[in-house]
Amino acid sequence: MSTATMSSAPGFSLAQYAICLKGIVWREALRFLHQRERFVSALVRPLVWLFIFAAGFRQVLGISIIPPYETYILYEVYITLGLIAMIQLFNGMQSSLSMVYDREMGNMRTLLVSPMPRWYLLSCKLIAGTAVSLLQVYAFLAIAYWWEIEPPAIGYLTVLPALTLTGLMLGALGMLISSAVKQLENFAGVMNFVIFPMFFASSALYPLWRVLEGSPALYYVCLFNPFTHAVELVRFALYANFNPVSFAVVCGCTAVFMIGAILAYDPSRGLIARRGGPGGEA
């Protein structure tokens, strides 16, 4: 390739990258606003757990003083952080479901044939899904406040970076899974093997010391579950504390899941290539 050809090769300015990010985020926001039932279901699911499940088990599952709490707490207070992570988990899987749908309808090709780098397009898609999950979480926290779930006022600000990081991790996981799902009909079955094991085998519903008392084997399963560390990172951040172990695990898993998704959507060597392109043609 000659020097003149190399100098005339197209490049992208920061403004163009920003326009691309804005367009993808705006498209995801419009889709979310037009699907009101998605917003309602995202709130109804954790609120049912908070208002019914937590109230019923309040006396049975009282929580002792464990970090980051400084006093005895009600079970509703403990489970709220697990429900926040559940919102982000379901949102990440919902975003991946939309990617499977777009691939079946052929819309994915429009996005992936853009001259923008593929890793950047997928990152924009991930950021857009995370932004939607943040809206859902803060709406849930606003409702939970009237149920006497009252973290420190500064916690609503300190939890934002943790929510962003956990949203990215769970969204990247969903994106990686979507690359392996061939048909929309298969998605529900795959989710049953991802969402429920991750949620129940974690510290979302019960502290790990209680799990250790009942089943040491399950304790280690929960300990090595990335979702457990997502829950604990958010739990500590909401009470203006920092959990370095959970932070490191979430960062590492985010990187692994995102790299895996980028490679899987690579048309030259990923899972998409084995199905004949982003549109899903054989």
N, C-alpha and C positions, 0 to 999 in steps of 0.2 A: 504493500500500500504506500503510495507516495505521500510526501509531506503535505502537499496541497490538499490531498483528499482527507488526510487526518485532521488538518486544521479546519476543514469545512464540515466535519462530522457534527451532527446536531447534539446539542446539550440542553439542559434545563436549568433555569434560574430558580432561585429560592421562591420567587413570586409564583412561578408555575407549579412548583411542588405544593405551595400553600393553596393554590386554586384547586388542585387535584384533591387535597385533603378536605377542603371545604365542601367540594361537590359530593364526595362519598359520605361525609358526616351528615350533610344536609339531606341526602337521599335516605339515609338510615333514619334520621329524625322524622322525615315526612312519612315514611313507612310506619314508624311507631305511632305517630299521631293519628294516622288513618286507621290503625288497628287498635281501636279503643279497648276491645275485649282482651288484647294482650296485656295492656296496662292494668286492667281490672284483675285479671287472673294472676298477674305477678304480685298483686297486693293481697288478694283473697287467700291464696295458698298459705303464706306465712301468718296472716292474721287469724286464720282458723287454728293453726298450731298454737299461737299465742293466747287467744281468748278461750279456747276449749281444752286443748291438750295440756298446756302449761297450768291452767287453773285446776284441772282435774288431778294433776300429779304434784301440786304444790306441797302437800303435806308428806307425800311419800319420798320426794326427791329434793329435800332441802339441801342447800349448798353451804358447806363450811367456808371458813376464811381461806381463800386461795388467791394467789396473784392473778390479776392486778387488783382484786377487791381488798378493801381494808376492814370490812365488817362482814357479818353474816348477810346473805342476800336471799331474796326469794327466787324460786325456780324460774319465774317469768323473766327476771333480770338476766339470769344466766343464759336462757335459751334464746333470748333476743339476738345475741351476736351470731349464734348458729343460723338463725333464720335470715339474718342479713346476708350471710355467705350463701345460703340456699337461694336467695333471690339472684345473686350473681351467677351461681351455678346454672340455674334454669335459664337465665338470660343468655349465658354463653352457649348453651346447647340450642336455644331457640335461634340464635344468630347462625349457628352452624346448619340448622335445619333450613334456614332461608338460603344458604349457599348451595345446599343440595337441590332445593327447588329451582334456584336460578340456573343451576347447571343442567337440570332436566329440561327446562324451558328454553335453554340456549342463551339466556341473558348473561351467564357467566363469561361467555366468549367475548361479549362486548367489552367487559371490564378487563379481561386478561390479555386481549390483543392490543391494549393501549400501549403507546411507545414508552410510557413510564416503566421503570423497573418493577418487575413482578413482586419483589420483596416489599417494595414501597406500597404498592396497591393493597397487598394483604395486610400490611401494617396499618394502613388507613382504615381498612375494613374492621380491623381489630379495635382501633381507637374509637371508631364510631359505635361499635357494640358496647364498649366499656362506658362511653358517655351516657348511653341509654340506661345502662344498669345503675349508674350513679343517681340518675333521676328517680328510679324506682326505689333505691335504698333510702334516699332522703325523704321521699314521700312516706315510706314505711316508718321511719324514725319519727316523723311528725305525728303520725297516728299513735305510735307506741308511747309517745310522751304523755298522751292523755290517759294511758293505761298505767301511769305512774312508773314508766321506764325513764328515769331522769339521770342520764350521765352528766358529768361536768360540762358546763357550757363550752369550755375550750375543747372538749372532746369532739364536738361536731366539726371542728376545724382540723384537729390533729388526725382524725380518722380518714380524712380525704386522701392523703397519699397512700395509705394502706388499702383503701377501697380501690383506688386506681390500679395498684399493683396486683391485687387479687383478681380484679376484673380482667386485667390483661392475661393473667395466668389461665384462668378458666376459659376465657375467650379463645386463647391460643390452643388449649386442649380441644375445645369444640371444633375449631378450624382443622386441627389435625385429624380428628375423627371424621369430619365431613369429607375429607379427601379419600377415605377408605370406603365410604358408603356409596354403593352404585345406584340404588334406587330409593326414592322417597319412602316407599312402603317398608323398606328394611330399617328405616331410621328409628322407629319407635322401639323395636326389639333391641337395637344396639344401645339405646339410651337406658333401657332397663338394666343393662349390665354395666352402666357407667354411673348414672346419677344416684341410684339408690344405694349401691355398695359404698360409694364415696361419701354419701351423706350420713348413713347410719353407722359406718365404721369410722367414726371421727369423734371429735370432742364437741360436736355441734349440739347434741342433746344431753350429754352427761360428761362430767369431768373424767379424765383418764384414770385418776386414782380409783374411782369406782369400777371402771372397766377392769383394772388390774386385780381388784379384789374378786371379781367374778370369773375372769378368764384371762390368764397371762398371755395366752396365744393371741386372743383378740386385741389385747393391749398393744402388742407389737405391730399388729396389722394397722391399728389406729395411729400408732406413732410414726409409721412410715407412709401414711396416707398424706399426700400433699394438701388435701382439703382440710385436714386437721390444722396444719400450719397456717393456712389461709384464715381459718376461724380465729386462731390464737393471735395472729398478727392484727386482725381487726379488733379483737377483744382488748388487747393491750393498748392499741392506738386510741380507741374510744375513751379510755380512761387516762389518756395523756401519758402512757408508758410505752416502752419499746422492748420488743422481744427479738433479740439478735438472731437466735437460732431459726425462728419462723421466717424472719426477713430473708436470711440466706437461702433457706429451702425454697421459698416462693420465688425469689429472684432466679435461682438455678432452674427450677421447673419451668418458669416462664421462658427462659432462654432455650431450653431443650425442646419444649412444645412448639415454640415459634420457628426454630430452625427446622424441626421435623415437618411442620406445615409448609414452609417455603420449599423445602426439597420435594415434598409430596406433590405440590402444585407446579413443580418444574416440568415443562412439557418434554424435556429431553431425557429425564431419568426418573421422574416421580410416578406416583400412582395414577395421576391424570394421563400420563403418556401411555400407560398400559390399556386405557379405555379409549384411546384415540382422540384425545384433546379435551379442552374444558367444557365443550358442549356435551360430552358424554357419548359421542358416536363411536361405534366399534370400528 
